[in-house]
Amino acid sequence: MRIVSWNVNGIRAVEKRGLVQWIQDESPDILCLQETKANPEQLSPELISPRDGSGRVYTSYWASARKPGYSGVAIYSKPKALEVKPFGIEEFDAEGRVLAADFKDFVLICAYFPNAQEAGARLDYKLAFCRAIREQCDTLVSQGRRLVLCGDYNIAHTPLDLARPKENEGNPGYLPEERAWMDTFTHAGYVDTFRHFHPGETGHYSWWSYRAGARKRNVGWRIDYHCVDPLFIPQVQSATIRPDVAGSDHCPVVLEVDLAGTGERTP
């Protein structure tokens, strides 16, 4: 199963840049989008129910922000989810930041973490979100569920994860408090799947500023992740980044999993 996550920075804008054709060509089993910036009522039928390369129709699920043109997440899936629900916390659901989909063998959480903003203006909100998402993950794992938490975390965890760490100390996305949360999250056993397969490697980024040709020069940040609980790792086959895919200031990140070996869930 191939699970793709992509911050599209406006789904209607990226539709004009070929999103529907890209979905058909790539045919992921599940596609998680962040920063959709739209309500489903504003979208074309092709965006609501796109088709894969063989003509199979995706089911789409949406969580939109109350503020027009802001935030929002979506999940496109070929397998039908047993249940899909928002976060359940009003201050975060009002910004359309989370969808959790139960696919029987695992729970997939598509999340758009808040940006801490300049001078940490929303750092408290960001850290409250981080604590809440960790609590949700812990609850699911304590119930014996396998877990994938994917999306735009808006955090570069270590100096390996951005091109210019020294210059960005004190900037949102690389604040000490944000990195400390990632430390506690991974120390608790949650696995950054890209780092699992690419330990110590530099130069792999998923976001680039539109300024000064940053993408062409690969002056970027790795802030988009698939993290899984430790018991799910044996089923994870690969984790990759797709900088070749244009259309947004982010690029897609891809997780390949083999569900055949998951066996029965722990009750």
MOGIJO-V432676 format. One record per pair of residues at least 12 apart in sequence whose C-alpha atoms are under 10 Angstrom apart, sorted by the first residue. I is the first residue (numbers start at 1). J is the second residue. If there is no record, write none. Layout:
# MOGIJO-V432676
I,J
I,J
This chain:
# MOGIJO-V432676
1,28
1,29
1,30
1,236
1,237
1,255
1,256
1,257
1,258
1,259
1,260
2,26
2,27
2,28
2,29
2,30
2,31
2,237
2,238
2,239
2,254
2,255
2,256
2,257
2,258
3,28
3,29
3,30
3,31
3,32
3,76
3,77
3,108
3,148
3,150
3,226
3,239
3,253
3,254
3,255
3,256
3,257
4,26
4,27
4,28
4,29
4,30
4,31
4,32
4,33
4,75
4,76
4,150
4,151
4,226
4,239
4,240
4,241
4,242
4,252
4,253
4,254
4,255
4,256
5,28
5,30
5,31
5,32
5,33
5,34
5,75
5,110
5,111
5,150
5,151
5,152
5,224
5,225
5,226
5,241
5,251
5,252
5,253
5,254
5,255
6,31
6,32
6,33
6,34
6,35
6,36
6,73
6,110
6,150
6,151
6,152
6,206
6,224
6,225
6,242
6,248
6,250
6,251
6,252
6,253
6,254
7,32
7,33
7,34
7,35
7,36
7,71
7,72
7,73
7,112
7,151
7,152
7,206
7,207
7,224
7,248
7,249
7,250
7,251
7,252
7,253
8,32
8,33
8,34
8,35
8,36
8,37
8,73
8,246
8,247
8,248
8,249
8,250
8,251
8,252
9,33
9,34
9,35
9,36
9,37
9,70
9,71
9,72
9,247
9,248
9,249
9,250
10,33
10,34
10,35
10,36
10,37
10,38
10,69
10,70
10,71
10,72
10,247
10,248
11,33
11,34
11,35
11,36
11,37
11,38
11,43
11,47
11,69
11,72
11,73
11,74
11,247
11,248
12,36
12,37
12,38
12,42
12,43
12,44
12,47
13,36
13,37
13,247
13,248
14,36
14,246
14,247
14,248
15,43
15,44
15,46
15,47
15,247
16,247
17,246
17,247
17,248
18,246
18,247
19,46
19,47
19,50
19,246
19,247
20,46
20,47
20,49
20,50
20,51
20,52
21,46
21,50
21,51
21,52
21,53
22,52
22,53
22,245
23,47
23,50
23,51
23,52
23,53
23,58
23,76
24,50
24,51
24,52
24,53
24,54
24,55
24,56
24,57
25,51
25,52
25,53
25,54
26,52
26,53
27,51
27,52
27,53
27,54
27,55
27,56
27,58
27,78
28,52
28,53
28,58
28,76
28,77
28,78
28,254
28,255
28,256
29,52
29,58
29,76
29,77
29,78
29,79
29,256
30,58
30,59
30,60
30,75
30,76
30,77
30,78
30,79
30,108
30,255
31,58
31,60
31,74
31,75
31,76
31,77
31,78
31,110
31,252
31,254
32,60
32,61
32,73
32,74
32,75
32,76
32,77
32,99
32,108
32,109
32,110
32,111
32,150
32,151
32,252
32,253
33,62
33,72
33,73
33,74
33,75
33,76
33,110
33,111
33,112
33,150
33,151
33,152
33,252
34,63
34,71
34,72
34,73
34,74
34,75
34,96
34,97
34,98
34,110
34,111
34,112
34,113
34,150
34,151
34,152
35,64
35,65
35,69
35,70
35,71
35,72
35,73
35,74
35,96
35,97
35,111
35,112
35,113
35,151
35,152
36,62
36,63
36,64
36,65
36,69
36,70
36,71
36,72
36,73
36,74
36,96
36,112
37,64
37,65
37,67
37,68
37,69
37,70
37,71
37,72
37,73
37,96
38,62
38,63
38,64
38,65
38,66
38,67
38,68
38,69
38,70
38,71
38,72
38,73
39,62
39,63
39,64
39,65
39,66
39,68
39,69
39,70
39,72
39,73
40,60
40,61
40,62
40,63
40,64
40,74
47,60
47,76
48,60
48,61
48,62
48,74
48,76
49,76
49,77
50,76
51,78
52,78
56,78
57,76
57,77
57,78
58,75
58,76
58,77
58,78
58,79
58,80
59,75
59,76
59,77
59,78
59,79
59,80
59,81
60,74
60,75
60,76
60,77
60,78
60,80
61,73
61,74
61,75
61,76
61,77
61,81
61,84
61,85
61,99
61,100
61,101
62,74
62,75
62,76
62,84
62,85
62,86
62,96
62,98
62,99
63,75
63,85
63,86
63,87
63,93
63,94
63,95
63,96
63,97
63,98
63,99
64,86
64,93
64,94
64,95
64,96
64,97
64,98
65,92
65,93
65,94
65,95
65,96
65,97
66,93
66,94
66,95
66,96
67,94
67,95
67,96
68,95
70,95
70,96
71,94
71,95
71,96
71,97
71,112
71,113
71,114
72,93
72,94
72,95
72,96
72,97
72,98
72,99
72,111
72,112
73,86
73,95
73,96
73,97
73,98
73,99
73,110
73,111
73,112
73,151
74,96
74,97
74,98
74,99
74,110
74,111
75,99
75,100
75,101
75,108
75,109
75,110
77,101
77,103
79,103
80,101
80,102
80,103
80,104
81,100
81,101
81,102
81,103
81,104
81,107
81,108
82,101
82,102
82,103
82,104
82,107
83,100
83,101
83,102
83,103
83,104
83,107
84,99
84,100
84,101
84,102
84,103
84,107
84,108
84,109
85,98
85,99
85,100
85,101
85,102
85,109
86,98
86,99
86,100
86,101
86,109
86,110
86,111
87,99
87,100
87,109
87,111
87,132
87,133
87,136
89,129
89,132
91,125
91,128
91,129
92,112
92,113
92,114
92,125
92,126
92,128
92,129
92,132
95,112
95,114
96,111
96,112
97,110
97,111
97,112
97,113
97,114
97,129
97,151
98,110
98,111
98,112
98,113
98,133
98,151
99,111
99,112
100,136
100,148
100,149
101,148
102,145
102,146
102,147
103,146
104,145
104,146
104,265
105,145
105,146
105,147
105,259
105,260
105,262
105,263
105,264
105,265
106,140
106,144
106,145
106,146
106,147
106,148
106,228
106,232
106,259
106,262
106,265
107,137
107,140
107,141
107,145
107,146
107,147
107,148
107,149
107,228
108,146
108,147
108,148
108,149
108,150
108,226
108,228
109,133
109,136
109,137
109,147
109,148
109,149
109,150
109,151
109,226
109,227
110,148
110,149
110,150
110,151
110,152
110,226
111,133
111,149
111,150
111,151
111,152
111,153
111,225
112,129
112,150
112,151
112,152
112,153
112,154
112,224
113,125
113,126
113,127
113,129
113,130
113,133
113,151
113,152
113,153
113,154
113,155
113,223
113,224
114,126
114,127
114,128
114,129
114,130
114,152
114,153
114,154
114,155
114,173
115,152
115,153
115,154
115,155
115,172
115,173
116,154
116,155
116,171
116,172
116,173
116,174
116,175
116,178
117,171
117,172
117,173
118,170
118,171
118,172
118,173
119,170
119,171
119,172
119,175
120,170
120,171
120,172
120,173
120,175
120,177
121,172
122,172
123,172
123,173
123,175
123,177
123,178
124,177
126,153
126,154
126,177
126,178
127,177
127,178
127,181
130,153
130,178
130,181
130,182
130,185
131,181
131,185
133,149
134,149
134,181
134,184
134,185
134,188
134,190
137,149
137,185
137,190
137,228
137,229
138,188
138,190
138,229
140,229
141,229
141,230
141,231
141,266
142,266
142,267
143,265
143,266
143,267
144,231
144,265
144,266
144,267
145,229
145,231
145,232
145,265
145,266
145,267
146,228
146,229
146,230
146,231
146,232
146,233
146,262
146,265
146,266
147,190
147,226
147,227
147,228
147,229
147,230
147,231
147,232
148,190
148,191
148,193
148,225
148,226
148,227
148,228
148,229
148,232
148,255
149,190
149,191
149,192
149,225
149,226
149,227
149,228
149,229
150,192
150,224
150,225
150,226
150,227
150,228
150,253
150,254
150,255
151,223
151,224
151,225
151,226
151,227
151,252
151,253
152,206
152,207
152,222
152,223
152,224
152,225
152,226
152,250
152,253
153,173
153,178
153,182
153,222
153,223
153,224
153,225
153,226
154,172
154,173
154,174
154,178
154,207
154,221
154,222
154,223
154,224
154,225
155,172
155,173
155,174
155,175
155,178
155,179
155,181
155,182
155,221
155,222
155,223
155,224
155,225
156,172
156,173
156,174
156,175
156,178
156,179
156,182
156,205
156,221
156,222
156,223
156,224
156,225
157,173
157,174
157,175
157,176
157,178
157,179
157,180
157,181
157,182
157,183
157,192
157,221
157,222
157,223
158,174
158,179
158,180
158,182
158,183
158,222
159,174
159,202
159,221
160,195
160,199
160,200
160,201
160,202
160,203
160,204
160,205
160,221
160,222
161,174
161,195
161,200
161,201
161,202
161,203
161,204
161,205
161,206
161,220
161,221
161,222
161,223
162,174
162,202
162,203
162,204
162,205
162,206
162,207
162,208
162,218
162,219
162,220
162,221
162,222
162,223
163,202
163,203
163,204
163,205
163,208
163,218
163,219
163,220
163,221
163,222
164,219
164,220
164,221
165,221
173,221
173,223
174,221
174,223
185,227
186,227
186,228
186,229
186,230
188,229
188,230
189,227
189,228
189,229
189,230
189,231
190,227
190,228
190,229
190,230
190,231
190,232
190,233
191,225
191,226
191,227
191,228
191,229
191,230
191,231
191,232
191,233
192,225
192,226
192,227
192,228
192,229
192,230
192,233
192,239
193,225
193,226
193,227
193,228
193,229
193,233
193,236
193,237
193,238
193,239
193,240
193,254
193,255
194,224
194,225
194,226
194,227
194,238
194,239
194,240
194,241
194,253
194,254
194,255
195,225
195,227
195,239
195,240
196,227
196,233
196,236
196,238
196,239
197,236
197,237
197,238
197,239
197,240
198,238
198,239
198,240
202,222
203,218
203,219
203,220
203,221
203,222
204,218
204,219
204,220
204,221
204,222
204,240
204,241
204,242
204,243
205,218
205,219
205,220
205,221
205,222
205,223
205,224
205,241
205,242
205,243
205,250
205,251
205,253
206,218
206,220
206,221
206,222
206,223
206,224
206,225
206,241
206,242
206,243
206,249
206,250
206,251
206,252
206,253
207,219
207,220
207,221
207,222
207,223
207,224
207,243
207,248
207,249
207,250
207,251
207,252
208,220
208,221
208,222
208,243
208,248
208,249
208,250
208,251
209,221
209,249
209,250
210,248
210,249
214,249
215,243
215,249
215,250
218,243
220,249
220,250
221,250
222,241
222,250
222,251
222,253
223,250
224,241
224,250
224,251
224,252
224,253
225,239
225,240
225,241
225,252
225,253
225,254
225,255
226,239
226,240
226,253
226,254
226,255
227,239
227,255
231,262
232,257
232,258
232,259
232,261
232,262
233,257
234,257
234,258
234,259
234,261
234,262
235,256
235,257
235,258
235,259
235,260
235,261
235,262
236,255
236,256
236,257
236,258
236,259
237,255
237,256
237,257
237,258
238,254
238,255
238,256
238,257
238,258
239,253
239,254
239,255
239,256
239,257
240,252
240,253
240,254
240,255
240,256
241,253
241,254
241,255
242,254
